[in-house]
Structures are given as C-alpha cells and as structure tokens.
Amino acid sequence: YTKDVVYIRDGELVEVRRSGYRLRSIDAISTRQASVDEDIQNNPLVQLELNLEQIEKGGYPHFMLKEIMDQPRCLENSCRGRLYRVNSDDTTHGPNAISSKWGIRLGGLDTTVRGTDQTALDAICGADRIIICACGTSWHSGLIGEYLIESLARINVEVEYASEFRYRNPLLTPKDVVI
C-alpha cells in the first residue's frame, strides 16, 4: 500500500496507467471541450499520517471496540427502509402492524429460494436446523442468535466459523438453512 494519495473532486475522472495517472474533467470530456492531452494539475499529492491499520480501525485501539461502537449505526442502516408508519385506519398491513403505528417490511424473505418453490421465509420457518456462519466478532453475534432462535423458535441452531465451514464437507439436509 502507499501513504501517498490524491483526492479526487466531484466531476473528475482518473485514468490510471502503468506509467502513472491523469486527472480529467468529466464535463470537459462529455462536451468535447478538452483536448486529449488536457489534464487537471491542481490536485496535490498528499501524504497520509495514519498507517493502514489505524485507518481500518477508525481511530479505535482495536477492531472489537470499533465494531462495538459501530453497532448503533449498523442497526440504523439495517432498519433503513424496513420500518414504515401505518395509518391507524389502514388495515391492509394486518399482522405486520406494530401497535397500529409501525410496520416492518422484511424484504428478500418473500423471494423464492433457488431450486425450490418456497420462499425464504417458508424455508426458515420449516427448517429442522439453522446453521449460522460467521467470522470474527460477528461469530459472537451468531452465538446470541443461536440462543434467541433456539429459545424462541425452538429450532436447532449451530454456529460455525465461516472460514472453516467453506472447507468442510458438512452433512446438510434439504430442511437445513445456512445463514
């Protein structure tokens, strides 16, 4: 990796070659106002003062703390577009309505599972076993999911390291769901 960066502004395009790079104005190219050799030269080369590990950790001392601190934003992003306000006079949402004020839209669960005629929701509800594959700290979330699903839905759940699961030859049945 490198610590040298050039920040690209809106409306700019980068042409990368072995010999280097060239910045071009998209507007000038699209209106054919720029000659082929016209470059943008006002984007300075900047040296980053953080190392790659510091950038990936977002300023936190370790990844686990970063992921813990990211949870509120991740939860908000995962709910985006899935919660909607239900009109108190509207009865079309039926069981999805929460306290006659909010509804939940679980997109993707109504799609047909490849190779079957059942939806993803039907497959999950009819599963004999759910296998949760995860890595890193998400594996710990999988353990919480295992506890919740087994105690609330009474379905057998196993949590596997995804890095190991992909190289195994697991015994799966048509009634198993892998997440």
C-alpha positions, 0 to 999 in steps of 0.5 A: 500500500502507499501513504501517498494519495490524491483526492479526487473532486466531484466531476473528475475522472482518473485514468490510471496507467502503468506509467502513472495517472491523469486527472480529467474533467468529466464535463470537459470530456462529455462536451468535447471541450478538452483536448486529449492531452488536457489534464487537471494539475491542481490536485496535490499529492498528499501524504497520509499520517495514519498507517493502514491499520489505524485507518481500518480501525477508525481511530479505535485501539482495536477492531472489537471496540470499533465494531462495538461502537459501530453497532448503533449505526449498523442497526440504523442502516439495517432498519433503513427502509424496513420500518414504515408508519401505518395509518391507524385506519389502514388495515391492509398491513394486518399482522405486520402492524406494530401497535397500529403505528409501525410496520416492518417490511422484511424484504428478500424473505418473500423471494423464492429460494433457488431450486425450490418453490418456497420462499425464504421465509417458508424455508426458515420457518420449516427448517429442522436446523439453522446453521449460522456462519460467521467470522470474527466478532460477528461469530459472537453475534451468531452465538446470541442468535443461536440462543434467541432462535433456539429459545424462541423458535425452538429450532436447532441452531449451530454456529460455525466459523465461516472460514472453516465451514467453506472447507468442510464437507458438512452433512446438510439436509434439504430442511437445513438453512445456512445463514 
